[in-house]
């Protein structure tokens, strides 16, 4: 059994996801918020502006945008 550290909260867990089971619903909600925001608005000039507009931390935005499983057209 391999121990992983949650990318979102820092807790240790044993599943194969990037985040712990407690953070999966939060990540799903943030990803949906991000997708909806980008579908309805132009991409802001900076990650800080995108964070302010969506309420999602820059750290998590970077994770979502770098994740190959997320298909966001920028």
N, C-alpha and C positions, 0 to 999 in steps of 0.2 A: 504494500500500500504506500503510495507516494503522497507526501504532504506538499501542498501548494500554498502560496500566499496570495490572497485576494488583491487584485489590481485596484479595487475600489476602496476597501476599508482596511486592508492589511491583516485581516483575520486568516488563520490557517484552516485549511479544509482538505478533503481527500477526493473530490470529484475532478474531472478533467477540464472543466471550464476555466476561463480566465478570472472569473469572480466566484465568490462563495455562494452557496444556495440562498443565503439571506439577501444578497445583492442582485441576484438575477432579475427579480421583478423591477427593481429600481433601474437597472441597466436597460431593460426592455422599454420601460416608460420613457427614459431619457432618449433612447434611440428613436422612438416614435416621435417624440417632441422635435428632435433634430430633423428627421426626415420631413415632417409636416412644415416646419419653419422654412427649410430650404426649398420645398416645393412651392411655397406661397410668397417667398421673399428673395431678393437678391442676396448673394453671399456678402456679408459685411467685410470691411477692409482688413480686419484683424481677428485673431482668435479671441482676444479680449472682448471685442465688440460682439462677436457671436455668443460668447459666454454670457455677456450682460443681457443680450436679447432673448436667450433661451433659458437662462438660469442653470445651465450645465457648466460644470467646472472645466477650465482649460485642459486639465489633466485628462478628464474623461472624454472631452471632445477629441483630443489627440488620439486616444485609444480607439474611439469609434471610427474616425476618419482613416486611421491606419489599418483597421481590421479588414481583411480581404473578404470576410463574410458579409460585410455591409456594402450594399450597392447604392452609393450616393453619388449622383452626378453633380460635379462642381463646375 
